[in-house]
Structure formats: C-alpha cells, structure tokens
Amino acid sequence: MSFLGLEGKKILIFGLANRKSVAFHIAEVLKESGAELIFSVLGQEQSTLVNKFFPDSSVHICDVSDERQIQKLATEIGDHGKIYGIVHSIAFASYTDGFKPFHQTRKDDFLKTMDVSCFSFIQIAGLFKPYMDTDGSIVTISISTTRMAAENYGYMAPVKAALDSSICFLAKSLSEDTKIRVNGVGASLLKTSSSAGIPGYVEPYLFAEKATLRKSALKTEEVANVAAFLLSPRSSGINSQTVIVDAGMSVNYFDKAIVKAAVAGK
C-alpha cells in the first residue's frame, strides 16, 4: 500500500479542462496512488482528453450550473457504489462587456461566476453526500489570499472568498451525521490555461516567482500533491481548512531585492 492509502478508492474529479489544469495534475497523482478515477467534465473535448490520458477511468459530461445535471450525475455514479472523495477544481469568470474596474462589475456576470465557481461546490457536496463513504473527503481549489486587491483579478477574489467560507460551513454541516471532511488548497499564482486568460497576468506571475522564498515559481504539481494528501486517509486530522501553498510568498513581500527594485523604479 502506498503512503496515501488511496488504492481502490473512488475519487470523482470536477474541472479538468486540459493538460495544464490543476485537476489534470491531481488526477495524475491519484492515478499513481492507485485510486479509481471518475471524471465530470464540461464537454466532449475534455471527455476525449480524459479518454486519451486516463483510459481506465469513466468520464461524464455535466454542466454544474444546472442542478438537474448534477443530480443526474450523482445518481448515475452512486448506482455503481460509494465514492470516497471529490475534487472541485472549477473556476469561471464572465466578462460580458470585457474586463472592467471592480466597481463596474455587472450583476449578471458576478452572479453567474458565483454560481459556477462557488455555489456548484455547495450543490455537489449536498447532492453527492448520500453516495459518499461516511469517512470520505471533499477538496476544492481556491487561492492563497482573497485580501490582496489585484486589479486584474477583479471580482474573482470575492467569489473565492465565498468559496473559502463555504469550506467551514460545509464541514460543519456534513459533520452532523457523517465524518466527511471538507478542505481547500489555497494556491498562489500558477501557469495554467485559465490564468493565461486573466488580463495582465504575466507580470504578477513573474513578481510572484521573485517573491517566493526559493525564488522559483510554484508548480501546479505541488498544488496537486497537497490536494491528493487532503483527499487521503493520511490527512484524517485536517478538516475545515484551506491549506496555503505559495512557496512562502506571503511572508516575503519585503524581500530586500524586491524592495530595492521597487524603490529604484520610482
């Protein structure tokens, strides 16, 4: 048995979009650990990708903005036995009129983003609860801080703040009659396809690389390793937490080289 103890355990993964996705890297770690993988993806393109790289896994198409589709998915999967873990790695941002300053955020854009990126997490937990092992684990992917007002991240930070808050409320709610744990991984800036779509992302990403204690960027597989650990029985004592994975960036904003460069650029 491997260290994680996930052999034969069914893990459902939401949000795999492409090979750069956090969900893809999590799936690779779980596959190496012997877990039985089940995927829920948005469309046929992602389904084809799963079939290519994880041919022994089952894959389902589900739009998480539609509660009926989530319920149908839960029933379909649940009819084939209990699942042990769920990965929620879904983030979506709608910019109907293009990227705008935060105070010009459209209500419909904000609510749609909240629905897909946050409320889907709550719905998935509730609808899949009857089909989960009572000592299972649910993990969502968040960000390392929602208190840093980065202009180019816009209203996604408040949405992620709601996601972070949902972690503790779900953990408490599910604890009434199960031992299902709910945790999150708060990742700092990563090189993914979704991040590439954020306006002006390259400069903050390069800054984050210099701000880490090791002076090298956070890797997606490092986030995946933590997510896999939180899914596993090895992390049984961790519940209702967002584990920050940022290579020490959050303590290093006053690094002398960064400060010197900022002052010199005045």
Secondary structure, 3 states (H helix, E strand, C coil): CCCCCCCCCEEEEECCCCCCCHHHHHHHHHHHCCCEEEEEECCHHHHHHHHHHCCCCEEEECCCCCHHHHHHHHHHHHCCCCEEEEEECCCCCCCCCCCCCHHHCCHHHHHHHHHHHHHHHHHHHHHHHHHEEEEEEEEEEEECCCCCCCHHHCCHHHHHHHHHHHHHHHHHHHCCCCCCEEEEEEECCCCCHHHHCCCCCHHHHHHHHHHCCCCCCCCHHHHHHHHHHHHCHHHCCCCCCEEEECCCHHHCCCCHHHHHHHHHCC
